[in-house]
């Protein structure tokens, strides 16, 4: 098994390559989580909104791994981030996962209809109550992240956002670094046609690697955690093969040069992005 890379952030130790479970349900979710853990993944990402926490929990139990061997993240949906509601959502997640606590609890999206002070206060309360070992946010642009850090009485350890070579996230990456937070990348492989980009295909051919492995390595060499999702056992295994090679500075620059103004894939209208 290849050695994992761990990102240290405000007291948390987050495996840099995680397994995302969005859109995976029922037995497909259970099987995918078990496959990922058997491959060596030690970071599993889910959310209340995904409606698959029971399947994730079943996959965790079926892996035979000790609880502390796996870093488990879940998220509270934006409608449930008020005081009291957030804690109840976390408790429901724990029941479905079959866990006493998660390793990381995130606010899934901001909500302008709920005061951020209340949301962050509830998130901190969830940590103090032991529902989560660590807490953080997701889809927070720079100004909102700065405000969340200022309001939080407990250390925030991560901001999970969309990131891939077509999307410039340098502003949020800089803010995370300034605050000591990990940046966790969802949709790290972007849309399927990204992997056919000549720059990526050329590097993959030279290194005898899959294009997906090249893009995931690009994330890791920036100190970014990535949580690719796949329902295919072969793709799950391929995506984990990123720890025994390295990209050159020229490779990194060529991949980063693929950013473009219309590169964002996920835009709900709930957030005013930095770019």
Backbone bond lengths (Angstrom), bond angles and torsions (degrees), N, CA, C in turn:
res aa  C-N    CA-C-N  psi(-1)  N-CA   C-N-CA  omega(-1)  CA-C   N-CA-C  phi
1 X - - - 1.468 - - 1.525 109.70 -
2 X 1.319 116.58 135.12 1.461 120.54 177.64 1.523 110.44 -71.27
3 X 1.333 115.28 147.84 1.463 120.16 -177.95 1.523 110.08 -74.71
4 X 1.307 116.27 134.06 1.455 121.33 175.78 1.523 110.68 -72.82
5 X 1.317 116.03 158.58 1.456 124.24 169.70 1.523 106.29 -105.39
6 X 1.312 117.10 135.77 1.463 121.90 -179.16 1.524 109.09 -114.52
7 X 1.324 116.12 133.82 1.462 121.99 176.32 1.524 108.44 -100.26
8 X 1.314 116.64 124.54 1.467 121.61 178.29 1.520 108.85 -96.01
9 X 1.335 115.39 129.15 1.464 120.04 -175.53 1.520 109.88 -147.37
10 X 1.314 116.60 108.73 1.468 122.18 175.10 1.531 112.57 48.87
11 X 1.334 115.52 41.85 1.456 121.11 176.08 1.511 114.73 98.50
12 X 1.324 117.61 -15.53 1.466 121.05 178.35 1.525 109.94 -90.65
13 X 1.334 115.23 152.13 1.459 122.03 173.84 1.538 106.82 -122.00
14 X 1.324 115.60 105.32 1.461 122.05 -171.08 1.528 109.87 -108.63
15 X 1.341 118.33 117.90 1.469 119.33 174.65 1.526 110.18 -56.86
16 X 1.332 115.94 129.16 1.461 120.21 -169.58 1.521 114.01 -71.12
17 X 1.322 117.62 -22.85 1.450 119.78 175.45 1.519 108.73 -114.66
18 X 1.329 115.35 114.82 1.456 120.88 -179.88 1.512 110.96 -113.57
19 X 1.312 115.21 174.55 1.456 121.15 178.39 1.518 109.17 -115.20
20 X 1.339 116.01 119.00 1.453 121.50 178.48 1.520 111.35 -86.03
21 X 1.332 116.58 146.83 1.464 120.07 -174.65 1.528 113.63 -122.16
22 X 1.330 118.65 9.56 1.464 120.49 -179.71 1.526 110.11 -56.31
23 X 1.319 116.81 134.87 1.464 126.09 179.10 1.529 113.86 74.67
24 X 1.308 118.42 -0.21 1.465 120.71 175.39 1.524 108.40 -91.36
25 X 1.307 116.92 128.15 1.466 120.74 -176.47 1.526 111.00 -131.90
26 X 1.319 114.93 156.73 1.461 123.49 169.09 1.533 111.69 52.53
27 X 1.343 117.32 -134.82 1.460 120.23 -174.70 1.522 112.37 -65.51
28 X 1.330 116.53 -31.21 1.470 119.07 177.42 1.519 110.69 -62.67
29 X 1.326 116.56 -37.02 1.467 121.51 177.88 1.526 110.38 -68.53
30 X 1.314 116.70 -47.77 1.468 121.12 179.82 1.524 110.13 -56.49
31 X 1.337 115.79 -49.21 1.458 120.94 -177.71 1.526 112.19 -63.52
32 X 1.345 116.52 -42.64 1.463 120.31 -178.99 1.520 111.36 -64.84
33 X 1.337 117.47 -42.08 1.469 121.01 178.92 1.528 110.09 -64.08
34 X 1.316 117.47 -42.92 1.463 120.13 179.04 1.523 111.26 -64.92
35 X 1.338 116.85 -39.84 1.465 120.57 177.63 1.520 110.37 -62.88
36 X 1.341 116.49 -45.40 1.465 120.58 -179.63 1.528 111.22 -60.01
37 X 1.316 116.50 -46.08 1.459 119.96 -178.69 1.530 111.38 -66.57
38 X 1.316 116.73 -36.16 1.460 120.05 177.80 1.528 111.15 -66.55
39 X 1.354 116.73 -31.17 1.467 121.16 177.81 1.525 112.52 -72.12
40 X 1.325 117.00 -25.33 1.460 120.62 -178.42 1.502 115.58 126.67
41 X 1.340 118.02 -6.49 1.465 119.28 175.00 1.528 109.09 -58.85
42 X 1.320 115.56 140.05 1.463 120.45 177.36 1.525 111.74 -130.65
43 X 1.315 115.70 23.15 1.465 122.50 -179.77 1.528 106.08 -141.73
44 X 1.324 117.45 116.14 1.455 122.95 -179.25 1.523 108.66 -118.40
45 X 1.338 115.55 130.38 1.464 121.42 -176.39 1.522 110.50 -115.00
46 X 1.327 115.96 128.31 1.455 121.79 175.73 1.526 108.20 -139.45
47 X 1.331 116.77 -170.98 1.461 121.90 179.74 1.512 108.38 -162.79
48 X 1.319 115.95 153.70 1.458 119.88 177.55 1.529 110.36 -58.79
49 X 1.330 116.44 -39.74 1.455 121.28 -177.53 1.534 112.53 -66.44
50 X 1.318 118.32 -22.31 1.460 120.48 -178.47 1.535 112.19 -71.75
51 X 1.326 116.85 -17.86 1.474 121.69 -179.44 1.523 111.85 55.70
52 X 1.329 116.31 37.29 1.468 119.40 179.48 1.527 113.50 -134.29
53 X 1.343 116.18 15.35 1.463 118.21 -176.23 1.534 112.26 -63.55
54 X 1.331 117.70 -31.88 1.464 118.98 176.36 1.525 110.65 -64.03
55 X 1.322 116.49 -41.82 1.459 120.21 178.01 1.512 112.37 -66.13
56 X 1.330 116.82 -40.23 1.461 120.43 176.34 1.529 109.99 -61.08
57 X 1.327 116.34 -45.77 1.459 120.28 179.10 1.512 112.20 -60.43
58 X 1.328 116.31 -41.32 1.461 120.34 178.79 1.530 110.41 -64.19
59 X 1.319 116.14 -39.81 1.456 119.99 177.55 1.516 112.30 -64.59
60 X 1.320 116.08 -39.85 1.465 120.28 177.29 1.523 110.99 -61.78
61 X 1.316 116.23 -47.02 1.470 119.92 -178.59 1.526 111.61 -65.77
62 X 1.332 115.78 -36.06 1.454 119.27 -178.92 1.514 114.26 -74.37
63 X 1.334 116.84 -11.77 1.469 120.42 -177.97 1.518 112.71 -74.07
64 X 1.338 116.69 -23.31 1.460 120.19 -176.59 1.518 113.90 79.43
65 X 1.333 117.32 2.47 1.460 120.77 -179.11 1.522 110.50 -82.62
66 X 1.327 115.92 150.67 1.455 120.92 173.42 1.529 109.11 -66.22
67 X 1.314 116.22 149.27 1.476 120.45 -177.79 1.520 111.85 -54.53
68 X 1.320 118.09 -45.18 1.457 120.45 -174.77 1.527 112.96 -72.42
69 X 1.327 117.57 -5.09 1.461 120.21 179.76 1.526 112.24 -81.03
70 X 1.347 117.02 -14.51 1.463 120.51 -174.73 1.530 110.31 -123.17
71 X 1.328 115.55 130.63 1.464 123.10 177.58 1.524 107.58 -90.60
72 X 1.328 116.93 115.11 1.462 122.23 -174.79 1.535 110.01 -111.21
73 X 1.330 114.96 126.22 1.470 122.13 177.65 1.523 109.72 -113.05
74 X 1.333 116.79 136.68 1.458 119.98 166.16 1.520 108.63 -136.32
75 X 1.339 115.27 171.18 1.460 120.24 -172.29 1.521 110.35 -136.26
76 X 1.321 114.97 150.12 1.471 122.39 177.95 1.523 108.29 -99.53
77 X 1.324 116.50 127.07 1.461 120.41 -177.56 1.528 111.38 -65.51
78 X 1.302 116.38 152.28 1.463 123.78 -169.99 1.527 113.20 -60.99
79 X 1.323 118.60 -26.17 1.457 120.59 178.21 1.530 112.31 -76.16
80 X 1.321 116.90 -11.77 1.469 121.82 -172.63 1.524 113.05 -116.84
81 X 1.332 117.48 24.21 1.465 118.86 -174.00 1.529 113.11 -100.27
82 X 1.329 117.48 14.34 1.459 120.55 174.09 1.520 110.73 -79.65
83 X 1.332 115.86 167.72 1.466 121.13 178.43 1.522 109.88 -59.26
84 X 1.312 116.30 131.54 1.463 121.36 -179.08 1.518 111.35 89.73
85 X 1.326 117.05 -51.61 1.467 120.04 -179.47 1.525 111.07 -65.11
86 X 1.320 117.35 -39.45 1.463 120.28 -179.96 1.521 110.55 -62.73
87 X 1.316 116.45 -45.74 1.464 119.48 -179.85 1.529 111.02 -63.45
88 X 1.333 116.89 -39.04 1.466 119.70 178.68 1.532 111.02 -65.31
89 X 1.330 116.84 -38.36 1.456 120.38 177.07 1.529 110.42 -63.15
90 X 1.323 116.36 -43.18 1.472 120.22 178.80 1.521 110.74 -62.51
91 X 1.311 116.96 -41.72 1.465 120.45 178.70 1.529 110.86 -62.65
92 X 1.334 117.27 -41.02 1.462 121.03 178.26 1.533 110.77 -65.32
93 X 1.324 116.71 -38.38 1.463 120.25 176.78 1.519 110.72 -61.74
94 X 1.318 116.81 -43.79 1.464 120.20 179.91 1.523 111.34 -63.06
95 X 1.330 116.91 -39.52 1.466 119.66 177.92 1.533 110.66 -61.73
96 X 1.319 116.20 -45.38 1.460 119.31 -178.26 1.527 111.87 -70.09
97 X 1.319 116.90 -37.67 1.463 120.54 178.57 1.530 112.15 -73.32
98 X 1.330 116.43 -22.53 1.454 120.18 -175.91 1.516 112.37 74.29
99 X 1.341 116.30 33.04 1.461 121.82 -177.39 1.522 110.62 -120.66
100 X 1.333 115.76 156.28 1.453 121.17 174.77 1.524 111.21 -81.00
101 X 1.328 115.96 -29.52 1.467 121.03 176.92 1.523 108.56 -160.63
102 X 1.332 116.02 156.40 1.462 120.34 172.52 1.523 108.16 -96.97
103 X 1.315 115.36 162.59 1.461 119.56 178.60 1.519 111.72 -80.81
104 X 1.344 115.94 -26.62 1.461 119.66 179.82 1.521 109.33 -149.09
105 X 1.324 116.09 126.10 1.460 123.34 177.08 1.521 108.04 -115.18
106 X 1.331 115.87 124.98 1.459 121.27 -176.52 1.526 111.68 -117.88
107 X 1.328 115.94 147.29 1.457 121.92 162.57 1.524 105.48 -76.03
108 X 1.332 117.48 119.96 1.464 121.33 -169.89 1.533 112.16 -68.65
109 X 1.317 116.32 -45.83 1.470 122.88 176.01 1.521 108.25 -144.72
110 X 1.315 117.37 148.55 1.468 119.55 172.46 1.530 110.62 -66.37
111 X 1.331 115.73 163.64 1.460 121.39 178.94 1.528 107.88 -145.30
112 X 1.325 116.53 110.51 1.466 120.15 -176.65 1.528 111.56 -66.12
113 X 1.327 117.87 -16.54 1.456 121.24 179.08 1.512 114.06 -80.97
114 X 1.334 116.89 -7.48 1.463 122.16 179.00 1.519 107.73 -123.82
115 X 1.332 118.98 122.31 1.468 120.07 -177.50 1.531 111.58 -54.69
116 X 1.328 115.95 132.35 1.462 119.99 -179.15 1.527 111.24 -59.49
117 X 1.336 116.09 -34.20 1.469 119.58 178.13 1.524 110.71 -57.83
118 X 1.335 116.66 -41.06 1.465 120.46 179.65 1.523 111.10 -68.03
119 X 1.333 116.91 -42.38 1.461 121.18 -178.62 1.524 111.22 -64.53
120 X 1.324 115.77 -46.56 1.463 119.21 -179.33 1.524 110.39 -67.66
121 X 1.332 116.27 -37.25 1.469 119.10 176.56 1.511 111.80 -61.48
122 X 1.330 117.02 -41.82 1.464 120.72 178.48 1.522 111.26 -67.42
123 X 1.327 116.63 -38.72 1.461 120.94 178.26 1.530 110.40 -62.74
124 X 1.321 116.40 -43.40 1.467 120.72 177.28 1.526 111.15 -63.73
125 X 1.319 115.97 -39.10 1.460 120.33 178.12 1.524 111.08 -62.97
126 X 1.325 116.48 -39.12 1.467 120.31 177.96 1.523 110.84 -60.92
127 X 1.328 116.15 -39.18 1.470 118.70 177.96 1.523 110.87 -68.97
128 X 1.320 116.92 -44.26 1.472 119.79 -179.80 1.525 111.35 -61.15
129 X 1.319 116.48 -33.49 1.468 121.18 179.60 1.526 112.30 -77.93
130 X 1.332 117.31 -6.21 1.457 120.03 178.39 1.516 114.37 85.24
131 X 1.337 117.80 11.64 1.460 119.73 178.35 1.531 110.80 -72.32
132 X 1.319 116.15 -24.57 1.463 121.37 180.00 1.524 109.07 -144.61
133 X 1.317 115.59 140.63 1.464 120.21 176.52 1.525 111.22 -72.71
134 X 1.338 114.86 -34.23 1.461 120.86 -178.70 1.525 108.77 -140.00
135 X 1.323 115.54 158.00 1.462 120.80 -179.37 1.526 110.28 -133.11
136 X 1.331 115.07 159.08 1.454 119.90 178.38 1.515 110.81 -169.48
137 X 1.316 115.51 -163.47 1.459 121.49 -175.90 1.525 109.29 -134.14
138 X 1.318 115.14 171.60 1.459 121.19 178.01 1.520 108.68 -144.20
139 X 1.319 116.00 141.28 1.472 122.18 179.24 1.530 112.33 62.31
140 X 1.324 116.83 38.08 1.466 121.59 177.13 1.521 109.62 -102.44
141 X 1.337 118.61 117.66 1.463 120.58 172.73 1.525 110.29 -71.07
142 X 1.326 116.28 177.14 1.466 120.75 -169.67 1.525 113.21 -57.55
143 X 1.331 117.82 -52.13 1.467 120.00 -175.20 1.526 111.27 -61.41
144 X 1.323 116.69 -40.84 1.456 120.16 -179.72 1.527 110.95 -70.33
145 X 1.323 116.62 -35.82 1.460 119.92 176.98 1.523 110.56 -65.11
146 X 1.325 116.81 -43.72 1.468 120.41 177.20 1.524 110.43 -57.80
147 X 1.333 116.19 -42.72 1.462 120.60 -179.04 1.530 110.92 -66.86
148 X 1.331 116.59 -41.91 1.467 120.66 179.98 1.524 111.32 -62.15
149 X 1.322 116.45 -43.46 1.469 120.30 179.25 1.528 110.31 -62.54
150 X 1.333 116.19 -41.74 1.467 120.12 -179.83 1.524 111.60 -65.20
151 X 1.331 118.07 -32.84 1.465 122.04 -177.47 1.525 113.41 -82.93
152 X 1.315 116.46 -19.40 1.467 119.74 -169.85 1.530 112.38 -83.04
153 X 1.327 115.28 130.07 1.466 120.67 175.84 1.520 111.54 -88.83
154 X 1.332 116.61 -8.99 1.463 122.95 177.10 1.532 107.55 -117.48
155 X 1.329 117.63 153.78 1.464 118.56 -179.15 1.528 112.40 -67.52
156 X 1.313 116.77 129.53 1.460 121.47 170.17 1.526 107.45 -86.95
157 X 1.329 116.91 137.22 1.469 118.54 -172.24 1.526 113.71 -115.43
158 X 1.341 118.50 -11.96 1.463 118.12 -175.78 1.521 111.66 -156.72
159 X 1.323 114.47 152.76 1.460 123.43 168.65 1.525 105.49 -129.42
160 X 1.327 116.87 115.01 1.455 121.64 -178.87 1.526 109.23 -96.83
161 X 1.327 116.29 121.67 1.467 121.41 -175.80 1.521 110.47 -141.73
162 X 1.320 115.21 160.24 1.462 120.07 172.14 1.528 109.67 -61.62
163 X 1.329 116.03 136.07 1.467 119.31 176.68 1.524 109.24 -161.93
164 X 1.315 115.06 133.73 1.457 123.28 176.58 1.525 106.31 -165.43
165 X 1.329 118.86 173.57 1.459 119.66 -173.21 1.526 115.84 -60.59
166 X 1.323 118.23 -20.07 1.460 119.04 179.53 1.530 113.54 -86.58
167 X 1.322 117.37 -6.98 1.469 120.47 -175.87 1.525 110.19 -118.10
168 X 1.306 116.55 120.70 1.467 122.00 177.74 1.529 109.00 -79.37
169 X 1.311 116.80 112.92 1.465 121.33 177.74 1.530 110.83 -117.88
170 X 1.325 117.10 28.30 1.466 120.03 -176.21 1.523 112.33 -61.06
171 X 1.328 118.61 -34.32 1.467 120.36 -179.57 1.531 110.75 -65.62
172 X 1.329 117.13 -47.26 1.461 120.05 -179.10 1.525 110.47 -70.34
173 X 1.330 117.22 -38.10 1.468 120.21 176.29 1.524 110.49 -58.38
174 X 1.336 116.06 -42.53 1.460 120.19 178.98 1.514 112.33 -64.76
175 X 1.327 117.02 -39.72 1.465 120.61 179.09 1.519 110.95 -66.67
176 X 1.328 116.97 -40.91 1.465 119.92 177.87 1.533 110.35 -61.66
177 X 1.311 116.39 -43.96 1.464 120.19 179.64 1.528 110.51 -62.63
178 X 1.316 115.80 -41.05 1.471 120.06 -179.43 1.524 112.04 -62.30
179 X 1.317 116.01 -35.53 1.464 120.72 -178.17 1.538 113.31 -94.79
180 X 1.320 117.22 -0.60 1.460 120.08 -179.88 1.517 114.13 77.23
181 X 1.334 117.35 17.81 1.460 121.60 179.56 1.524 111.08 -89.80
182 X 1.317 115.73 151.02 1.456 120.41 168.94 1.520 108.95 -78.67
183 X 1.316 116.41 143.76 1.464 121.63 169.94 1.524 105.81 -99.01
184 X 1.331 116.22 120.66 1.464 121.40 178.58 1.524 107.93 -108.95
185 X 1.310 116.76 124.35 1.451 122.70 -173.36 1.524 112.12 -96.72
186 X 1.363 115.73 119.22 1.455 117.46 169.31 1.528 108.90 -99.56
187 X 1.326 116.71 160.29 1.476 122.78 -170.64 1.528 110.06 50.98
188 X 1.336 117.89 46.75 1.467 120.04 -173.58 1.526 113.68 -66.60
189 X 1.331 116.73 -19.39 1.462 119.99 179.86 1.523 112.32 -98.32
190 X 1.349 116.28 1.68 1.451 119.89 178.23 1.516 111.83 61.53
191 X 1.297 116.42 -154.83 1.453 121.30 176.40 1.530 109.55 -77.81
192 X 1.299 116.19 158.65 1.453 120.63 -175.41 1.518 114.60 -55.38
193 X 1.343 117.38 -35.53 1.457 118.51 -176.84 1.522 113.13 -71.62
194 X 1.332 117.65 -14.26 1.465 120.41 176.91 1.520 110.80 -58.44
195 X 1.326 116.73 -37.99 1.461 120.85 -175.19 1.523 112.09 -70.17
196 X 1.339 116.56 -14.08 1.464 120.01 177.52 1.526 112.39 -93.17
197 X 1.337 117.09 0.86 1.464 120.03 177.71 1.535 109.29 -55.29
198 X 1.337 118.09 132.78 1.469 120.25 -178.33 1.524 113.77 -53.56
199 X 1.336 117.77 -39.25 1.469 119.63 -179.09 1.523 111.26 -61.93
200 X 1.334 116.29 -42.10 1.469 120.35 -179.59 1.519 110.46 -73.00
201 X 1.328 116.81 -43.66 1.464 120.72 -179.71 1.526 111.26 -61.08
202 X 1.318 116.44 -38.30 1.464 120.68 -179.56 1.533 111.31 -65.81
203 X 1.320 116.02 -45.06 1.472 120.14 178.79 1.530 110.10 -63.93
204 X 1.326 116.20 -42.72 1.468 120.06 -179.96 1.519 110.82 -61.71
205 X 1.325 116.77 -41.52 1.460 120.03 -179.86 1.526 110.84 -65.36
206 X 1.320 117.15 -42.87 1.465 120.90 -179.43 1.518 111.88 -62.86
207 X 1.333 115.90 -39.18 1.465 120.80 -176.92 1.529 112.83 -89.97
208 X 1.332 116.58 -3.84 1.463 121.66 -175.13 1.525 110.58 56.86
209 X 1.331 114.38 49.88 1.460 121.91 -179.58 1.521 109.90 -127.84
210 X 1.323 116.18 163.91 1.456 121.04 173.38 1.530 108.73 -74.67
211 X 1.340 118.33 145.71 1.469 120.10 175.26 1.527 112.02 -54.76
212 X 1.339 118.54 -37.70 1.469 120.81 178.79 1.522 111.03 -62.72
213 X 1.328 116.82 -37.46 1.464 119.90 179.06 1.529 110.62 -66.03
214 X 1.311 116.67 -38.11 1.466 120.97 178.89 1.530 110.41 -63.07
215 X 1.338 116.49 -45.02 1.469 119.38 -178.66 1.524 110.94 -67.79
216 X 1.311 118.03 -40.31 1.467 119.87 178.37 1.525 110.69 -66.02
217 X 1.328 117.01 -36.73 1.471 119.66 176.99 1.527 110.22 -64.64
218 X 1.329 117.09 -35.44 1.470 121.86 176.49 1.522 110.37 -58.99
219 X 1.324 117.34 -41.22 1.463 120.88 175.93 1.526 110.58 -61.96
220 X 1.318 115.74 -52.96 1.463 120.12 -173.45 1.525 111.68 -60.92
221 X 1.323 117.56 -37.58 1.466 119.53 -178.56 1.523 113.04 -72.82
222 X 1.328 116.72 -9.15 1.466 120.40 171.78 1.527 111.40 -91.95
223 X 1.323 117.72 -1.30 1.456 120.88 -174.69 1.510 112.38 78.67
224 X 1.340 116.39 21.89 1.462 122.73 -179.55 1.523 108.96 -101.02
225 X 1.339 116.48 139.00 1.461 120.69 171.95 1.521 108.11 -85.37
226 X 1.329 116.91 145.66 1.460 121.36 -179.18 1.517 109.67 -130.39
227 X 1.343 116.09 143.63 1.465 120.15 -177.88 1.537 110.04 -128.80
228 X 1.337 117.08 71.09 1.466 119.29 178.31 1.520 110.93 -63.92
229 X 1.319 115.41 150.08 1.470 121.13 178.94 1.520 109.02 -121.81
230 X 1.322 116.52 137.50 1.450 121.33 174.12 1.518 109.13 -155.55
231 X 1.317 116.23 146.72 1.450 120.75 174.14 1.515 111.91 -97.70
232 X 1.336 116.41 -2.26 1.454 121.79 -179.00 1.522 110.67 -93.73
233 X 1.333 116.57 125.49 1.468 119.93 -179.81 1.523 111.13 -59.38
234 X 1.339 117.43 -39.09 1.465 120.25 179.67 1.520 111.04 -64.43
235 X 1.329 117.38 -43.39 1.462 120.01 179.86 1.529 111.23 -68.33
236 X 1.320 116.82 -37.10 1.468 120.34 177.22 1.520 109.49 -59.34
237 X 1.324 116.36 -45.27 1.469 120.48 179.74 1.527 110.59 -67.25
238 X 1.330 117.36 -44.13 1.471 120.20 179.51 1.518 111.09 -58.72
239 X 1.327 116.62 -43.42 1.459 120.42 -175.90 1.518 112.90 -64.77
240 X 1.338 116.70 -21.83 1.464 118.44 179.63 1.535 112.40 -83.81
241 X 1.328 116.80 -10.16 1.463 119.24 -176.22 1.514 113.54 -85.28
242 X 1.316 116.38 61.94 1.473 120.27 -174.25 1.531 113.78 -125.87
243 X 1.317 116.77 8.06 1.467 118.79 -172.19 1.523 113.85 -102.63
244 X 1.322 117.94 -3.35 1.464 119.70 -174.80 1.523 113.06 -118.37
245 X 1.330 116.61 24.54 1.464 120.72 172.54 1.518 108.03 -151.27
246 X 1.321 116.60 168.90 1.467 120.99 -179.23 1.519 110.06 -140.28
247 X 1.329 114.63 151.30 1.459 121.95 174.60 1.520 109.43 -93.76
248 X 1.312 116.55 146.34 1.461 120.76 175.33 1.523 110.16 -78.15
249 X 1.315 116.53 168.13 1.464 119.81 175.66 1.523 110.50 -59.99
250 X 1.329 116.76 -36.71 1.463 120.36 178.93 1.529 110.48 -66.35
251 X 1.335 116.77 -39.25 1.470 120.43 176.34 1.521 110.61 -61.05
252 X 1.325 115.73 -47.74 1.467 120.86 -178.68 1.530 110.31 -59.26
253 X 1.322 116.24 -43.41 1.470 120.55 -178.76 1.528 111.23 -66.62
254 X 1.328 116.64 -39.01 1.466 120.46 -179.64 1.524 111.01 -65.07
255 X 1.322 116.77 -39.22 1.464 120.29 178.91 1.526 110.28 -71.06
256 X 1.321 116.68 -42.95 1.470 120.08 179.36 1.518 112.14 -63.33
257 X 1.329 117.32 -27.36 1.467 121.70 -179.18 1.532 112.24 -70.05
258 X 1.334 117.79 -6.34 1.464 121.05 179.76 1.530 112.64 -80.58
259 X 1.341 117.37 -5.69 1.473 119.02 -179.46 1.521 110.74 -60.41
260 X 1.341 115.05 147.12 1.448 119.67 179.05 1.522 110.01 -148.33
261 X 1.302 116.19 161.86 1.460 120.78 -171.85 1.526 112.66 -66.27
262 X 1.325 117.14 -29.53 1.460 119.87 179.92 1.534 111.66 -101.18
263 X 1.319 115.85 29.43 1.453 119.86 -173.79 1.517 115.74 -77.96
264 X 1.329 117.79 -15.62 1.466 119.29 -177.50 1.523 110.49 -70.47
265 X 1.325 116.20 133.75 1.455 122.35 179.87 1.523 112.69 -100.12
266 X 1.329 116.66 -32.33 1.464 121.83 -174.56 1.524 108.84 -112.07
267 X 1.337 116.20 108.30 1.471 120.31 -179.94 1.527 108.38 -142.00
268 X 1.318 115.39 96.86 1.459 121.77 -175.09 1.520 113.58 -84.04
269 X 1.327 116.54 -14.27 1.463 120.30 -174.23 1.517 112.79 88.57
270 X 1.332 117.16 0.20 1.461 121.61 -178.16 1.537 113.39 -84.84
271 X 1.320 116.52 -11.78 1.453 120.63 -172.37 1.533 109.50 -136.98
272 X 1.323 116.35 142.89 1.453 121.19 170.39 1.517 107.52 -93.70
273 X 1.334 115.57 106.61 1.457 120.36 -172.96 1.524 111.44 -74.82
274 X 1.315 115.43 160.91 1.465 120.88 177.66 1.530 111.17 -73.53
275 X 1.327 116.67 -30.53 1.460 121.01 178.53 1.519 108.24 -127.91
